[in-house]
Amino acid sequence: MRVAATVGAPPSVRRRRLHLWALYARAIMREFRGSLALLSGLMVIGTAVIALSSWQPQPGLRHSFAAAFELLSGEPLLGPPPNAAVTVLYVVFPIAGLAVGAEALVRLSLLLFSKRHGQKEWAKIMASTLRDHVVLCGLGHLGVRVLDKLLELGVDVVVIERDAQNGFVETARARKIPVLELDAKNETALAEAGVPHARAIIVCTNDVMTNLEVAVDARKLNPKIRLVTRMFDPAVAAKLGDALALDVAFSSSALAAPTVATAIFDANVLSSFELDGRMHLVARVEAAKGGALAGKAIAGLQSELEVAVLALERAAGGPSFRPSLDEKVQPGDAVVVHVRADKLGRFTSAARG
């Protein structure tokens, strides 16, 4: 997730960023609830002791409250203490105020440091605001390559990586990606990464059993999520993919980072290549009944969705290579297109309806 300046952003983006700051402010208040409770208790006690003391003239409630607050900073507003209770107050309150203030300052410094570097609470809050994003588990050599391709696709990503010393973690944070330093095998980690609201999860750690366990837990949290899971044996990948209802089970021997990244979409990516520094794809997508593709002419499809139609496979017949521009797509037909990678999501959404 990339957080830019709020000024000049579209209204929906500004609302999302303001919501993000509101959540962060609430997290700070939650972090300081102990200090605030202690401070409130001290103020009640101090106000009561001063208001009930034998000063002449007797200070009112408001004056007593102000005197107790100033006493916490070591600056008594009133004169010498008239009794033992106020004497104790004069000794204890400056020490207590210094302790509470120092503890609050340390906590605030830690929280602000955490925000700047995309760590802990800030990363968790960023993840909680995302919808229709991708959760990437494992940030090894494969994971960071897949992350690069996902960012080229223009999707929001949340990373789960348990090794805080992993050098790729700082690489991801430098790109404003929320990284949760948690064990993906813990369902709490998946929930904090927003799996219940994610479009897909890509599990590419170096441990096969971890990959399987995370895939099963993710499916429980979100039955509709697309599961893209790393295996190391092609035969095992094929068998487990069917047995566990994995959408894509890929083996390291058949690995291609662009193919893995684009597996988050409801499309059969046939090939990928780079052109002018951008990733381009050849993909096959079926036109669902009620989708935006059904009934649309090839000319309109190409201009509106920024694709080049290479072939049209009729549900009732054979393929039609390089169909005419006035030919219309029917429900159940499959369209083979050349599309820029960051436009594929829009095209598959139109096909799905």
C-alpha positions as CSV (number, residue, x, y, z in Angstrom):
1,M,0.0,0.0,0.0
2,R,1.5,3.3,-1.0
3,V,0.5,6.3,1.3
4,A,1.0,9.6,-0.5
5,A,0.0,13.1,0.3
6,T,-3.6,13.6,1.1
7,V,-3.9,17.0,-0.6
8,G,-4.9,16.7,-4.2
9,A,-5.9,13.0,-3.9
10,P,-9.4,11.8,-5.1
11,P,-12.1,12.0,-2.4
12,S,-12.2,8.2,-1.9
13,V,-8.4,8.1,-1.4
14,R,-8.5,11.0,1.0
15,R,-11.3,9.3,3.1
16,R,-9.2,6.1,3.2
17,R,-6.1,8.0,4.4
18,L,-8.1,10.0,7.0
19,H,-9.6,6.7,8.2
20,L,-6.0,5.3,8.4
21,W,-4.9,8.2,10.6
22,A,-8.0,7.9,12.8
23,L,-7.2,4.2,13.4
24,Y,-3.6,5.1,14.2
25,A,-4.7,7.8,16.7
26,R,-7.0,5.2,18.4
27,A,-4.1,2.8,18.6
28,I,-2.0,5.4,20.3
29,M,-4.8,6.1,22.8
30,R,-5.0,2.4,23.5
31,E,-1.3,2.2,24.0
32,F,-1.5,5.0,26.6
33,R,-4.6,3.8,28.4
34,G,-2.5,2.7,31.5
35,S,-0.7,6.1,31.7
36,L,-3.9,8.0,31.2
37,A,-5.6,6.0,34.0
38,L,-2.7,6.6,36.4
39,L,-2.7,10.3,35.6
40,S,-6.5,10.5,36.1
41,G,-6.1,8.8,39.5
42,L,-3.4,11.1,40.6
43,M,-5.4,14.2,39.6
44,V,-8.5,13.0,41.5
45,I,-6.4,12.3,44.6
46,G,-4.4,15.6,44.4
47,T,-7.5,17.7,43.7
48,A,-9.4,16.2,46.7
49,V,-6.4,16.6,49.1
50,I,-5.8,20.2,48.2
51,A,-9.6,21.1,48.2
52,L,-10.0,19.6,51.7
53,S,-6.8,21.1,53.2
54,S,-6.8,23.9,55.7
55,W,-5.4,26.7,53.5
56,Q,-6.7,30.1,54.1
57,P,-8.5,31.2,52.0
58,Q,-9.8,27.7,51.0
59,P,-9.1,27.0,47.3
60,G,-12.1,26.1,45.1
61,L,-12.4,22.9,43.1
62,R,-11.1,24.5,39.9
63,H,-8.2,26.1,41.7
64,S,-7.4,22.8,43.4
65,F,-7.4,20.9,40.1
66,A,-5.0,23.5,38.5
67,A,-2.8,23.3,41.6
68,A,-2.7,19.5,41.5
69,F,-1.8,19.5,37.7
70,E,1.0,22.1,38.2
71,L,2.3,20.1,41.2
72,L,2.9,17.1,38.8
73,S,5.4,19.3,36.9
74,G,7.1,20.4,40.2
75,E,5.6,23.9,40.2
76,P,3.3,24.4,43.3
77,L,0.8,27.2,42.8
78,L,0.0,27.5,46.5
79,G,2.1,28.3,49.5
80,P,3.8,26.0,52.0
81,P,1.8,22.9,52.9
82,P,-0.6,23.4,55.8
83,N,-0.7,19.7,56.9
84,A,1.1,16.4,56.5
85,A,-1.2,15.2,53.7
86,V,-0.3,18.1,51.5
87,T,3.4,17.7,52.5
88,V,3.3,14.1,51.1
89,L,1.6,15.5,48.0
90,Y,4.4,18.0,47.5
91,V,7.0,15.3,47.7
92,V,5.3,12.5,45.8
93,F,3.5,14.4,42.9
94,P,6.7,15.8,41.2
95,I,8.3,12.3,41.2
96,A,5.1,10.7,39.9
97,G,4.7,13.3,37.2
98,L,8.2,12.9,36.0
99,A,7.8,9.1,35.9
100,V,4.5,9.2,34.0
101,G,5.8,11.8,31.6
102,A,9.0,9.9,30.9
103,E,7.1,6.6,30.4
104,A,4.7,8.3,28.0
105,L,7.5,10.0,26.1
106,V,9.3,6.7,25.6
107,R,6.0,5.0,24.4
108,L,5.3,7.9,22.0
109,S,8.8,7.8,20.6
110,L,8.5,4.1,19.9
111,L,5.1,4.5,18.2
112,L,6.3,7.3,16.0
113,F,9.4,5.3,15.0
114,S,7.2,2.4,14.2
115,K,5.0,4.5,11.9
116,R,7.9,5.9,9.9
117,H,9.4,2.5,9.2
118,G,6.2,0.7,8.5
119,Q,6.6,-1.5,11.5
120,K,4.3,-3.2,14.0
121,E,1.2,-1.2,14.9
122,W,1.4,1.0,11.8
123,A,1.7,-2.0,9.5
124,K,-1.2,-3.7,11.3
125,I,-3.4,-0.7,10.9
126,M,-2.5,-0.3,7.2
127,A,-3.4,-3.9,6.6
128,S,-6.7,-3.5,8.4
129,T,-7.8,-0.8,5.9
130,L,-7.2,-2.9,2.8
131,R,-9.8,-4.7,0.8
132,D,-9.4,-6.9,-2.3
133,H,-5.7,-7.1,-1.7
134,V,-3.1,-9.9,-1.9
135,V,-1.4,-11.4,1.1
136,L,2.1,-12.7,0.4
137,C,3.6,-15.1,2.9
138,G,7.3,-15.5,2.9
139,L,9.8,-12.9,1.7
140,G,12.7,-14.9,0.5
141,H,14.4,-14.7,-2.9
142,L,11.2,-16.0,-4.6
143,G,8.9,-13.9,-2.4
144,V,10.6,-10.6,-3.2
145,R,10.5,-11.3,-6.9
146,V,6.8,-12.1,-6.7
147,L,6.3,-8.9,-4.7
148,D,7.9,-6.9,-7.5
149,K,5.6,-8.4,-10.0
150,L,2.5,-7.8,-7.8
151,L,3.4,-4.1,-7.5
152,E,3.8,-3.9,-11.3
153,L,0.2,-5.2,-11.5
154,G,-0.9,-2.3,-9.3
155,V,-2.4,-4.3,-6.5
156,D,-2.2,-3.7,-2.8
157,V,0.0,-6.2,-0.9
158,V,0.4,-7.2,2.7
159,V,3.5,-9.3,3.6
160,I,3.8,-11.8,6.4
161,E,7.5,-12.6,7.2
162,R,8.5,-14.1,10.6
163,D,12.2,-13.4,10.3
164,A,12.7,-9.8,11.3
165,Q,16.4,-10.0,10.3
166,N,15.5,-10.9,6.7
167,G,17.1,-8.2,4.5
168,F,14.2,-8.1,2.1
169,V,11.9,-6.8,4.9
170,E,13.5,-3.4,4.8
171,T,13.3,-3.5,1.0
172,A,9.5,-4.0,1.2
173,R,9.1,-1.3,3.9
174,A,11.1,1.1,1.7
175,R,8.4,0.6,-0.9
176,K,5.6,1.4,1.7
177,I,4.4,-2.2,1.9
178,P,3.0,-3.2,5.3
179,V,5.1,-6.1,6.7
180,L,3.8,-8.1,9.6
181,E,6.6,-9.8,11.5
182,L,4.5,-12.8,12.4
183,D,4.3,-16.5,11.8
184,A,1.9,-17.2,9.0
185,K,1.0,-20.5,10.6
186,N,-0.8,-18.5,13.3
187,E,-4.4,-17.8,12.3
188,T,-4.2,-14.5,14.1
189,A,-1.4,-13.4,11.7
190,L,-3.6,-14.2,8.7
191,A,-6.5,-12.3,10.2
192,E,-4.3,-9.3,10.9
193,A,-3.1,-9.4,7.3
194,G,-6.7,-9.1,6.2
195,V,-7.1,-12.6,4.7
196,P,-10.9,-12.5,5.3
197,H,-11.1,-9.5,2.9
198,A,-8.3,-10.4,0.5
199,R,-8.7,-11.5,-3.2
200,A,-5.7,-13.9,-3.0
201,I,-3.0,-15.3,-0.8
202,I,0.4,-16.4,-2.2
203,V,2.3,-18.8,0.1
204,C,5.9,-19.2,-1.0
205,T,8.0,-20.0,2.1
206,N,10.7,-22.7,1.9
207,D,8.7,-25.1,4.1
208,V,6.2,-27.3,2.3
209,M,4.2,-28.2,5.4
210,T,4.0,-24.5,6.4
211,N,2.7,-23.7,2.9
212,L,0.0,-26.4,3.2
213,E,-1.0,-25.3,6.8
214,V,-1.3,-21.7,5.8
215,A,-3.3,-22.5,2.7
216,V,-5.8,-24.6,4.8
217,D,-6.1,-21.8,7.4
218,A,-6.6,-19.2,4.8
219,R,-9.4,-21.2,3.1
220,K,-11.2,-21.4,6.5
221,L,-10.9,-17.7,7.1
222,N,-12.1,-16.8,3.5
223,P,-13.7,-19.6,1.5
224,K,-13.6,-17.5,-1.7
225,I,-9.9,-16.5,-1.6
226,R,-7.6,-17.7,-4.4
227,L,-4.9,-19.9,-3.0
228,V,-1.5,-19.8,-4.7
229,T,0.8,-22.2,-3.0
230,R,4.5,-23.2,-3.5
231,M,5.4,-26.9,-3.7
232,F,8.8,-28.4,-4.6
233,D,7.7,-31.5,-6.5
234,P,5.6,-31.1,-9.6
235,A,3.7,-34.4,-9.1
236,V,3.0,-33.6,-5.5
237,A,1.9,-30.1,-6.5
238,A,-0.6,-31.4,-9.0
239,K,-2.0,-34.0,-6.6
240,L,-2.3,-31.7,-3.6
241,G,-3.7,-28.9,-5.7
242,D,-6.7,-31.1,-6.5
243,A,-7.0,-32.6,-3.1
244,L,-6.9,-29.3,-1.1
245,A,-8.8,-27.2,-3.7
246,L,-5.8,-25.0,-4.3
247,D,-6.3,-22.6,-7.2
248,V,-2.6,-22.8,-8.2
249,A,0.0,-25.2,-6.8
250,F,3.3,-24.4,-8.4
251,S,6.6,-26.2,-8.1
252,S,10.0,-24.6,-7.9
253,S,11.2,-26.4,-11.0
254,A,8.3,-24.8,-13.0
255,L,8.6,-21.5,-11.3
256,A,8.2,-18.2,-13.1
257,A,7.6,-15.1,-10.9
258,P,5.3,-13.3,-13.4
259,T,3.1,-16.4,-13.8
260,V,2.8,-16.8,-10.0
261,A,2.0,-13.1,-9.5
262,T,-0.7,-13.1,-12.2
263,A,-2.3,-16.3,-10.8
264,I,-4.3,-14.0,-8.4
265,F,-6.6,-13.2,-11.3
266,D,-9.4,-15.4,-12.7
267,A,-7.5,-15.9,-16.0
268,N,-5.4,-18.5,-17.6
269,V,-2.1,-16.6,-18.3
270,L,-0.5,-18.3,-21.3
271,S,2.7,-16.3,-21.4
272,S,4.3,-13.1,-20.2
273,F,7.0,-10.8,-21.5
274,E,8.4,-7.3,-20.8
275,L,8.0,-4.4,-23.3
276,D,9.4,-0.9,-22.5
277,G,10.0,-1.9,-18.9
278,R,6.4,-3.1,-18.4
279,M,5.0,-6.6,-18.0
280,H,2.7,-7.8,-20.8
281,L,0.6,-10.9,-20.8
282,V,-1.3,-13.2,-23.2
283,A,-4.3,-14.5,-21.2
284,R,-7.4,-16.6,-21.9
285,V,-10.6,-15.4,-20.1
286,E,-14.1,-16.8,-20.2
287,A,-17.0,-14.5,-20.6
288,A,-19.5,-15.2,-17.9
289,K,-23.3,-14.8,-18.3
290,G,-24.2,-11.3,-17.1
291,G,-20.6,-10.0,-17.4
292,A,-19.7,-6.9,-19.3
293,L,-18.0,-8.9,-22.1
294,A,-21.2,-10.8,-23.0
295,G,-22.8,-9.2,-26.1
296,K,-20.0,-6.7,-26.7
297,A,-18.3,-6.4,-30.1
298,I,-14.6,-7.0,-30.4
299,A,-14.0,-3.3,-31.4
300,G,-15.7,-2.0,-28.3
301,L,-14.0,-4.5,-26.1
302,Q,-10.6,-3.5,-27.3
303,S,-11.1,0.2,-27.0
304,E,-12.9,0.2,-23.6
305,L,-10.7,-2.4,-21.8
306,E,-7.3,-1.6,-23.5
307,V,-6.6,-5.1,-24.8
308,A,-5.8,-6.6,-28.2
309,V,-8.0,-9.6,-29.0
310,L,-5.9,-12.4,-30.5
311,A,-8.6,-15.2,-30.7
312,L,-12.2,-15.9,-29.8
313,E,-13.1,-19.4,-28.8
314,R,-16.8,-20.0,-29.3
315,A,-18.6,-22.1,-26.7
316,A,-20.5,-23.8,-29.5
317,G,-17.7,-24.1,-32.0
318,G,-14.0,-23.9,-32.7
319,P,-11.6,-21.0,-32.2
320,S,-11.7,-17.9,-34.4
321,F,-8.3,-16.4,-34.8
322,R,-8.1,-12.6,-35.3
323,P,-11.9,-12.2,-35.3
324,S,-13.5,-9.3,-37.1
325,L,-14.1,-6.1,-35.1
326,D,-17.9,-6.4,-35.4
327,E,-18.0,-10.0,-34.1
328,K,-19.7,-10.2,-30.7
329,V,-18.7,-12.2,-27.6
330,Q,-21.3,-14.5,-26.3
331,P,-21.7,-16.0,-22.7
332,G,-19.4,-19.0,-22.4
333,D,-17.0,-17.8,-25.1
334,A,-13.3,-17.6,-24.2
335,V,-11.3,-14.6,-25.3
336,V,-7.5,-14.7,-25.8
337,V,-6.0,-11.3,-25.4
338,H,-2.7,-9.4,-25.3
339,V,-3.0,-7.1,-22.2
340,R,-0.7,-5.0,-20.1
341,A,-0.3,-6.7,-16.7
342,D,-1.7,-3.8,-14.7
343,K,-4.9,-3.9,-16.9
344,L,-5.6,-7.6,-16.5
345,G,-7.6,-7.1,-13.3
346,R,-10.0,-4.7,-14.9
347,F,-10.4,-7.1,-17.9
348,T,-11.1,-10.2,-15.7
349,S,-13.6,-8.2,-13.6
350,A,-15.5,-7.3,-16.7
351,A,-15.5,-10.9,-17.8
352,R,-16.7,-12.1,-14.4
353,G,-19.5,-9.5,-14.0
